[in-house]
Amino acid sequence: MREGVYDEGSHILRAKIDMASPNINMRDPALYRIKHESHPATGDKWCIYPMYDFSHPISDAVEGITHSLCTLEFEDHRPLYEWTVEKLLPTSLINATPRQIEFSRLNLQYTVLSKRKLIQLVQEKHVTGWDDPRMPTLSGVRRRGIPPESLRLFCERVGISKSDSNIDYGDMENCVRELLDGTSSRAFAVLKPLKVTLKNWQGSILEDFEIPRHPKILEMGNRAVPFGKRLYIERSDFFDMDGPEGITSGGKIPKGFKRLVDGGKVRLKYAYVINCDEVVRDSETNEPVELMCTLYPETRAGVTPEGMSRVKGIIQWVEASTAVKIKVNQYDRLFKVEEPGKDTGNFLDDINPDSLEVLKGVVVEPGVAIDAVGLLARIRAKSEDPLNKIYHSNLSYQFERNGYFALDSSSNGMGDLVFNRVVTLRDAWSQNTVSKKKDNGRNRGKANEQKSNNGVIEDVRRVAIRAGTILDIKAHPDAGNLIVCEVDCGDEDNKKRTVVAGLTGKVEFEDLIGKKVACVTNLKPAKMRGIESTAMLLVASDGGEGQSEQVELLSIPDAVPNGELISFEGKELSEPDTMMKSKGALKAFDRVKVCLKTNENAEGSYFQDGKEHRMMTSAGPVKTEKLKGAVIQ
């Protein structure tokens, strides 16, 4: 065999072990076979090659591998692995005893991880290549802009087990959101621009607004955003009563729409309130091409002057003369079903035709382009330094109200910048999948309204803990230790809730205005010193007494809509009780409270039977700033 005398398949070298073994891998397995082909490293020197099961333990021992981690299908191969090591140790051909350990394969929904299927996607040009941002390859996720830290966080949360698992793609996206939320600068971008002209703005004068790069991380500094007579806003931020959307709605403004309409007002974020006076239309399509508006100078930087009603709608904008045009690739999941090919037998039948939307007319504030050009210069300067390689996707932004975006490797300069959408601000895919009702998050969890197989819904799933924003706060007129808050909990009638809480002297009032908080919204309203409280704020406490007690309100990511139902990791979603007012319901709530506390990462969690279930939103976990191991009450 070694000398190449025999043809392929005519002879084989086997190990004499036990043909009666119940494990087929131990029935005198093949060790070497004949292969008359050139090897890329050794050429034609060899014509016999070892089988994988034989070479696996040998290469591990030679290379100093102590633990060979394999997926579950290799469990039956472990006896042969150990037999090979045992027989070779006395020969001194190897001097180590590696071990093989099996774990379950990590399967992700809405994608494929099989090399054979990935090759087919590339070869048949269903994707642009191995680094297509929709591909689950290292080059693909890097080009898309997924941070390595988020993949490590995802793996930590999934853990290792021997049970087959099929992980929701949304769980990985939540890890990406969590990482990017703390590292990405904010920027204004208008994906589908509509021109706005301010009739009462003086000439071509530009005004610069100093805006934080990150609203919560002041160390990132500020950015200068120009403002002038002509602006761009999102086409979707203007509801055209005489356009197709108006015809579809019967001439009625959709419930909950707070942005711009003809004759209405809206606030430009960080800038002014404007009023739409006139709509200029395309003569052929009747589509709006320009809005003629009036600006209110006295409303600068969030001010609402006396006598003017507060404008609720806030939208982003980009000044027209300094705007930079870019191309945006809006990527979504490559497949439209959880397990591609399961129903049809052909995974290609389940490719999502809407997995990529290319937008060529996107405009961004000039600072984005300046940062991008600077990074491109650094990349070219370090192109030959493999130890300090810089990637295009190192530059990422949260384009406000749109999602997280990263610079694409096809970018070449100021006039040719391309950004890829890494992930949306919230898991819109899951919300669209479980419910076709547009509810801004209030019905999150209704997909599982039917009771679970246990028959009775457990206590924690009966409690409605929802996201809310504190709008106003004042001292209770008749109780020195109480505060009275106005909270937007996303109720369908847009009614605000009054919440009375004993937090005087424990929190700073100014720190609470505009803060996203967790509220229990289905408790029976209770009067507290004459004021009815219609919800309950959840706070973490270190257990101290009196003024020595340290408390923190549970914090929710800004991207979470008011009214979204907070879920518990590992718990099936279901609709909570409409109102917890019976004795049995209140006892259930008491049982829940004693199990709520923060973990070692200061994340709100529900501890039950030795297991931890973190409080989760569509944009990540519910947290406190620093209180760890604290009770939640």
Helices and strands as residue ranges (DSSP letters): E 12-14, G 24-26, E 30-34, E 48-50, H 52-62, E 67-71, G 72-77, H 78-88, G 89-91, E 99-103, E 106-108, H 115-123, H 138-144, H 148-158, E 165-167, H 169-183, E 185-187, E 189-190, E 193-198, E 207-212, G 218-220, E 222-227, E 230-234, G 235-237, E 238-239, H 244-248, E 260-261, E 265-268, E 273-281, E 288-296, G 297-302, E 314-315, E 318-319, E 324-331, G 347-350, E 356-364, H 366-381, G 386-388, G 392-394, E 396-399, E 403-407, E 418-423, H 428-434, G 446-448, G 459-461, E 465-475, E 483-488, E 497-501, H 509-512, E 516-520, E 526-528, E 531-533, E 536-537, E 539-541, G 546-548, E 551-553, E 567-568, H 583-593, E 596-598, E 604-608, E 611-617, E 620-621, E 631-632
